[in-house]
Amino acid sequence: MAVPKQIFKWGILGSGGICNDFSLALRSVPQSSTVAVATSNSIERAQVFADRHGIPQAYNNYDALLENKEVDIVYIGTLNSSHRDLVIKSLKAGKHVLCEKPLGVNAREVQEMIDCARTEKRFLMEAMWTRFFPSMVDVRQRLRDGAIGEVTQVDADFGVNIPRSVKRLWSAECGGGGLLDLGVYPLYFASMCYSLDKVTPPTAVHANGKLAETGVDVWTSLNLDYSQKSKESKEETDFRHALVNCTMAVRTPESWVVSGTKGNIRVHNGHISDKHTMTVWGSKREMKPEVVDRHFRTELPQLSAPPTPLSYVYPGSEGLCFEAQAVQKALEAGQLECEEMSLDESLVLAKVMDEARRQMGVKFPQDA
Ligand SMILES: NC(=O)c1ccc[n+]([C@@H]2O[C@H](COP(=O)([O-])OP(=O)(O)OC[C@H]3O[C@@H](n4cnc5c(N)ncnc54)[C@H](OP(=O)(O)O)[C@@H]3O)[C@@H](O)[C@H]2O)c1
């Protein structure tokens, strides 16, 4: 007789834009069920959300949801500045946790969350959702296979014109600013390209940026040195770096390029990519190399029966299902971390962002 498959029961903390999108995307994830939602302080908002998404239980505070024994995994989609406390509370309540990016507003917070997850023996992952898109999985595989040789440079950007009305992004108290909200995407992409076998921190971080009058960064430019002193392949790997740009002032093309010694891969629409192009140079690095151009396209899933009037708030959110699937797969295999987005890497990158903020003079109240 076939063993019935485990159903993972999710609880949603928050009722804002990304919680809407995640709840909607979860509908297309097999073996998942959303059993509860909580807002910070309003049963009306929680009930409206629950009714919209067909969630049986609604709460007007996060603690009440954490007491619900039915909930296996908590998805945290609240303000950046609230992640640390909610992650720790959830882990201590015995829940597995998927928490929105950035995991914490600084490395100290991230370290505290990691320590707690390891003590409580519960799953924790930063919701770097686009790392699980089929397109990104394919890019990783090609890099691992050496399709473009040794990775030597990464160029990646993410810019969106963020109106002042989106207060959380312009507020230092909320852990806002371009770097933590938008810059994480190209930064994590660069890190992924250099961390295929093991998490590799940059050896130097140089940051430039422009601050708003509220003290958060409007734009940030990061120059990250990933040089390795490897004797065997000195020529190929000694000079490795990444250029990462983000801005809250303008939409940018998100055309991400990873260049290796044999060619490059261009990821179109960066953080929500469904297409990438690989160009392979001829046998040597001649001035006019033979070029092999190959295009790959992957599809985002469609909900089998999208119920009107539900719709996604953010572009590409259908793809949130891939990270949810990855979390469930890891849990099914008895793992407390996802290999593709490890806690060590979250910590390394939180330290990079701390250093970048230090150089730019961006201070959060949580840094004190
Ligand atoms: N993966 C992605 O593509 C993506 C996209 C956008 C944002 N995000 C991340 O998701 C998180 C939320 O972003 P969002 O765009 O969904 O924000 P949002 O729509 O403004 O929702 C923020 C949520 O935080 C909760 N909250 C708790 N205390 C609050 C306070 N004092 N003031 C305002 N809100 C408070 C709100 O509460 P209730 O619980 O009361 O409803 C609300 O549901 C952020 O960490 C952001 O970086 C991820």
The ligand as a Gaussian input file, in Angstrom:
#p B3LYP/6-31G(d) Opt

LIG

0 1
 N       10.124000      38.217000      -2.047000
 C        9.726000      39.342000      -2.583000
 O        9.577000      39.466000      -3.783000
 C        9.409000      40.496000      -1.718000
 C        8.701000      41.559000      -2.264000
 C        8.375000      42.590000      -1.421000
 C        8.738000      42.551000      -0.104000
 N        9.446000      41.525000       0.394000
 C        9.824000      41.477000       1.811000
 O        8.632000      41.178000       2.530000
 C        8.553000      41.937000       3.732000
 C        7.258000      42.736000       3.718000
 O        7.173000      43.528000       2.577000
 P        5.749000      43.948000       1.929000
 O        6.073000      44.616000       0.668000
 O        4.824000      42.809000       1.931000
 O        5.298000      45.033000       2.984000
 P        3.837000      45.517000       3.374000
 O        2.886000      45.221000       2.287000
 O        3.980000      46.897000       3.864000
 O        3.482000      44.561000       4.616000
 C        4.231000      44.652000       5.796000
 C        3.602000      43.793000       6.862000
 O        4.325000      44.001000       8.063000
 C        3.409000      44.015000       9.157000
 N        3.751000      44.978000      10.206000
 C        4.043000      44.651000      11.473000
 N        4.294000      45.748000      12.204000
 C        4.140000      46.791000      11.369000
 C        4.267000      48.199000      11.542000
 N        4.599000      48.732000      12.730000
 N        4.044000      48.994000      10.480000
 C        3.716000      48.471000       9.277000
 N        3.606000      47.130000       9.060000
 C        3.806000      46.318000      10.108000
 C        2.094000      44.450000       8.573000
 O        1.231000      43.796000       9.362000
 P        0.032000      42.963000       9.724000
 O        0.608000      41.733000      10.275000
 O       -0.658000      43.756000      10.760000
 O       -0.713000      42.734000       8.463000
 C        2.153000      44.136000       7.094000
 O        1.403000      43.001000       6.787000
 C        9.846000      42.756000       3.780000
 O       10.782000      42.074000       4.567000
 C       10.319000      42.808000       2.333000
 O       11.724000      42.916000       2.222000
 C        9.772000      40.482000      -0.398000

